[in-house]
Structures are given as structure tokens and as C-alpha cells.
């Protein structure tokens, strides 16, 4: 296994992690921003107000994006397992 192979594998793993985390992070960020603007406009200073909408939207995003996330993770895992025989000492 060469240094370049390890670097390529590491960069691919980071990219897969970004892809898997992106749907949850993006929707949570958008909902948090909307709730924050609402709180600023109405001057409601309740810290727990944004928690419930974020949890609900996060759950919905994971349910909707779940099959795609699973597909990305399975492809990466299959790629890793298929590359095992090519590893030399």
C-alpha cells in the first residue's frame, strides 16, 4: 500500500462523511436560522423554542435521505472491501 493510496482512501472517507452528514446539518441549520429570525422579530427569548422544530425536521430529513445515505455508505464499504486483496505489505 503506497502513501498515495492511503491519502486517496482518507480523502474519500472524509468526502463520504461530508455527504452523509450534509442532509441533517443543512436542514437543521436552515430551521435554526428561521426560528432565530422569528425569535428576534417577536422578541421571544426562550432557549428551548428551537429545539422541537429542529428535532422534527432532523427526523424527517433522516427518514427521507436515509435510503440515499445508506446507498452512499454501502458503496464506500464495498469499495473498501473490494480493495483489500490489492493491499500488499
Long-range contacts (C-beta under 8 A, 24 or more apart in sequence): 1-87, 1-88, 1-89, 9-80, 9-83, 12-76, 12-79, 13-76, 16-72, 16-73, 16-76, 19-69, 19-72, 20-69, 20-72, 20-73, 23-61, 23-62, 23-64, 23-65, 23-68, 23-69, 24-58, 24-61, 24-62, 24-65, 27-57, 27-58, 27-60, 27-61, 28-54, 28-57, 28-58, 28-61, 31-57
